[in-house]
Amino acid sequence: MSINKKTKRNLNRSLLALAIASASITSIAHANDEDQAEAPERITVTGSRIMRASFEAPSPTVVISAEDIKITGANNVNDILTGMPQFADGFDSASGNYSFGNSGLNILDLRNMGEERTLVLINGKRPALVATDYQGMFADVGTIPASLIERVEVMTGGASAIYGSDAVAGVVNFILKKDFEGTQANAHFSGTEEGGHSTRSFNFTHGFSFNDDGNVTVAFDYLSESALTQNNREKSYNYQRSVTNPNKGEGQPDKIWKTNVSPIPWGVPQTIFSVYNNEDGGYDWYDFDEASQEVALRARYRDMYDGWLVDADKGYEGTAWGHIEDPFERINLFTSLNYQFDSFDVNFDVTLARTKSNNVIDPPFKRAWMQVKEVKELFDTPASITDNFDDEDWIGFHHTFYERGGRKHTNTRDYFSSSLTFSGVYADDWFWDVNFVTGKSMASLDRHTEMRQDRFTSKMQVAGECVEAGNCPTFSPFERSSDAFMDYVIDSFTSTTDTVNHAFTANLSGDLYELPAGTMQMSSGVEARYESIYFDPHELWASGKLSSTMQILDASRNIKEAYVEVLIPVLSDLPFVDQLDIEAAYRIADYSTNDSLFESSKLAVNWMLNDQVRLRSIYSQAVRAPQLYEQFRSESIGYANITDPCDADEIDGGPADGRRKANCALLGISPGWTSNIKTQRGQSRSSGNPDLKQEKADTLTVGLVLTPKSLVEDLTISIDYFDIKLKDKISEFRGTEVLKNCVDLSQNSIDNMFCDLAFRKDNGDVEYVKPLSLNFDSGRVRGVDLEAYYTWNSLSFDFKASRLLEDSETTRNFATGLDETDNEVGELGTPKWASNLVTKYQLNDLTLSWTFKFKMSGRYEDDDAPGYRDSDTPSHSRIHNLRADYQLTDNASVYIGINNVTDNNGGDHWTTSRGGYNGWTILGRSGYIGIDYDF
C-alpha cells in the first residue's frame, strides 16, 4: 500500500501525539492517587525503555563487566568482544589491512549478519558515526577506552521496536562509568614471542564531587599498537598457498598445499620481464642485469604454480611488503559533568578522539605486453633481447618502482561527540528523560605512491603535459627509473570524509494501572535524527587519471520516529506461575530519503514458574534502512575480475536449452570468440540506487533460565534458541552476475535490465559493467546460546557457548526462476560451535584467572567436491590465556598475563596464515604486564 507524503506527515504526527498523550494522561492519574506506595528503585535494561525493578527481562542479554574486560588484557574494545561466541570478525586490525581506507577501524558484527545490522549504543544512545572506505557509516568502538567501561550489555535478536533501524542482529550497549571519585592510573605493555605487534597504553581517570550533588570526571587514554608485518612471521600467507596440482592424475586432488613458495612478479626489487613460451602456453620469467645488459632465465612457466608462484629459491621475497595486522594509535579524552537539582538531573559529556593507522602493500608497478618488434621500435633494446628472442615473440614487462617503497595509505580520524541529558521523576513512578546528541567525525586518507595513468601509457610511453612542454623525463624498461621520472608518474594525494550526526530523544516511562497480577507499565517516546556524509576524493582521484575513479558523495537525511512499549502482568502467585508478564512495543519511522514508512514491533513473554525456573521469548519485526552510500553514492570506476559468459570457455554454459549461445549471437558474438576481459580485469562502474527500500527481519528467541538454588547454590544456567529471518536483503549484482543474467534470463531476448547495465563495443568487447544493488536476497541465522555461571567460595566459572544451526543466504536464479540457498555453517570462519570459559580464583591479595576459547574448524569452501584439495581444514582453534593480579598495597596492584599459552598458531595451515580469521591468528604466544594505581 502506498502512502503519500501528506498522509505520512499526518500519521507520524498522530502517533507522536498518541505516545506523549497516553503517557501524560496516565501520569496525571497516578499523581492524584494518594494511596500510591513508594516505588522501589528502577533500572533499565538493554532491549527495553521501561524502568523495572530487576534485570529479569525477556531479552537474552550477555553482560560483560569491567572485571571481565580487565581479565582479557586487551585495551581495544573490539579485541575483547570479537572473541565472544556471538560475534563474527567485523572490522579490526587484521581485516582492515586488505582495503586502503579501513585500517584502524573497529566495527562489530553480531551473528555474522554484517556490521550494518548491529546497532551500537553508548549509555543507551546512538553515538556519532565514522565512515569506511566505501562510505558506510558505523559506530567505531575503537574510540571507547576500555578503562571507562563499567559494563557492556549484548542483546542478540531484533530490537528495532525499541531502538530503530539497524538492530537486526542485536544491540551492543556500552555503559560508561559516571560519578567517579578519586584518581586512577594504568600503564600497560605487551609483546609477542616472535616479535611484532607490541602494545603500549596509558590511561588516567580523575573525578571529584562538589556541593554534594555534582560530579566531574575526566579521563585520558592513550593506546599504541605496532604492526605485525608479513616478514615478522615465517609461516605467513605469502609463503604458503593452495595451488593447482601440477601433476594431477587419476584420483589426485585438483589443489595441493604448497609451502615455501614465493611470488613472481609482485614486489620485485629488480628489473624483470617475461616471454611467452608457445610450447608451454605461458610466460617464462627472466632477470635483466642493468650493468651487464644480460638476461638470465629465472623461472619457466611449466615450473610455476598457477602462473605466478614458484618454489622460494626461484622466486622473490614474498613477505617484503604487507601487514598481517595494521598499526593503531589512539588518543582519547572524555569529560562528564553530572548534577542533581531538586527536581531533575543533568548529565553532560564530551568525547574527543584521534585514531591513526596505516597499511602498505607492494610498490607501484606498470605492466605491458608487446611483441619484440614493437619493443625495438619504442626503446633502445639491448642485444641480449634481440639475439635471444624473435620479433614475433611476446614480452611481458612488470616494472616495479620499488625505490619509492610500498603503496602506503595512512588513515587519520578525528572524532567528536557530546551528549546532554535532562532526566527526572514525576509523581514518584514516572520517569522522563530528554537527550541531545551531536557529533562529527573527520577522516583523511593519505595515498602516498599512486601511479598516474595519464602520464604513462599502456605501452610504457611518457605522456601528459610534459610532451607539449618538451621536457619529459626518459624511461626504459631495461634500466632503473630516474628520480625525475618517478616524480612525474608517481603522485600522492589526500581524500577526506566527514560525517555529522545530531539526535534528539524524549522518553517517558512509568506505571499505568494496578492489575491483579501486578502493575501495568509503559514507556513511550519520540526521536528525531539527522545524519550526513561528505566524501571528497580529491580532484586527482576524481579526474580519471589514476587506475580508479571516485566521485564526491554529499548526502544527508532526516529521520523522525515514535514508539510505545507496554508491560502487562497477566498472572502471578499461582501454581507454576510465580509471575507471567507480556511485553509489546511498536515503532514507526519516517525517513526523508524513502517514500514508505518503516514499522517495527515486538511481542515478548516472561514467565517465572518459580524463583528457580524462568521461560522467556521474544518475537520481533526489525528493520534496517539503506545507508546513504547504498542509495546515493556517485559513480565510481574501478576494475574487477569479471567472467564474460560469451567467451569461448563459457558460452556453452548457462541453462540447458542453450539460450546463452543464442543470446550472445544477438549481441553479435559467435562461438569461439575470446573476450577482452579473459586475461585482464574488466571495468566496473558502481553507483547507488535511490529506489532501495528497507530490509525486514522476523526474529524469534525462546529461552530457559535456571537458578537451582535448592540443588546448587550460586549457579545460573540459560539456554536460548534464536532464529533471525532476513527479507528484502540489499545485495549487489556484480559484474559477472550482470553479464550472465543479461544472456541467461530469457530465450532469444536480450531486452532486460541486466543488458542495460552491460556496455559492449561493436566487436563484442566489454567496455564496462554497472553493478546494481537491489532488495532481492534473503538470509537466515539460527542457533542456540548457552551460558552457565557458578561461584564456590573464592572460585568462579563463567561459560558461554553458541551452537550455530544455520547461516544461509538465499538468492533467486533468474534463469531458472528457482531460489538457491547456501548454508555456510561449518565452513571455516562460520563455526558450528564456539565457546569461552573464564575461571577465576582469589586468595587474599592474589587473583588468578584462566580463559579458554574454542572455535570449531571447518572446510575452507564447503561447496568444493570432496578431495578437491589435499588439505582444506585447519585444526580447531584452542586458545588458553593465563593472568595473575596482585594487590601490592591499598593503592597499587600489578598484573601479568600470557595469552595463547600453547601457541595455537594460524600459520600452521595455509587457510589461516593470512591472519583474517578470528581465533586463528598467527600472532602466536604473547605476554603483557601492567600496573594500576589509585591515588
Disulfide bonds with the S-S distance in Angstrom:
Cys466-Cys472 1.82
Cys646-Cys664 2.05
Cys742-Cys755 1.88
